């Protein structure tokens, strides 16, 4: 897998929220506004990047039997630093995100990438993986937040939208509306993200024994072609 594929898989093919269905709790809770979604996405991406880099660098040093506790300690340290920075420079965002900012420590996306990727790959590849997964997480949050804020609050980034402010669907800002939008986006990804199956090849090209068979053609392939033609 090249570096571009490593980065892009987290955005589309292996989106942590819409494909792997990880981090559902912060996704539903913080996607009521675009500002909250961007803040949570940025905070999670920074923690994911830092933890992936350090865990990858120490992957040969951390004992296998205690690797999960070690990962959690490292992640908790980075979450604490991010939370302190948010409190200092963006107190309104810190108040808005509330408990979900420190709960990044137990976010399945971060611990999952540490265990499944950073623990087995180089520092550079782990950093690229973290940026891609973080971008996919932020994108999913922002898509959900845009739908919920625009149609649920009649605003975008806190600015009122004429025509929608008086016709808002308030339930979209509540838990049932969050689940509805979440399910809708997952359904869209499943609908348009599936790859069309390749057409089955007949003849020697489609024969599993073609590599070890020295014959130019075989009767089995000819019979298979005849059956398909008859249908």
C-alpha positions, 0 to 999 in steps of 0.5 A: 500500500503506497502512502496516498492509499494509506492516507485516503483509506481513512477518508473513504474506504475505511472511514472510522465513523461511516464504514467501521462505525467507531467513535459513535458516542462522540459523533452523535453527541458533538455533531449538533453544530459545525463548530463543535464537530470541527473542534472535536475532529481537530482535537481527536486528530491531534491526539491520534497523530501524536499517539500513533507516532510515539507508539510506532516509535516505541513498538519494539520497546513496549512489552507485549503483555502490557501494551494496551495499558501503555497505549492508554497512558500515552493517549491520556497524556496527549488528551490532557495536553490537548484539553489544557490547550483548548481550555486556555485558548478556546474556553467556549469550545471546551465548555461546549464539548464538555465531558466528551473532550477528555473522553477522547482517551477511550475513543475506539478510533485512537486505541484501535489504530494504535493496536492495529496499525501503529504497533506494526508499522513505521513512524511515517506510515503511522503518522499518515494513517493518523492524519487520514483517519482523523480527516475521515472522522472530522469529515463525517462529524462535519457532514452530520453537523451540517445537516443537523444544524442547518435543518435542526437549528436553521443556522450554519456556523451560528449564522441564521439562514433565512427561510429555515430559521422559522421552519426548522426540524428541532428533533434533528438536534436531539438524540433521535435526530442524530441517530436518523442522520447517522443511519442515513449517511451510513446507508448512503455510503453502503449504497454508493461505496460498494464496488461492482463485482467483476464479471466472471471470466470463462475459459482458461483465463478464468480457470483456477488451474490455468497456472499449472495447466500446460494445455492451450484449452480444456473441455471443462472450459468449453462446457462452461461456455456452452452452458452460459450460451444456452442460458 
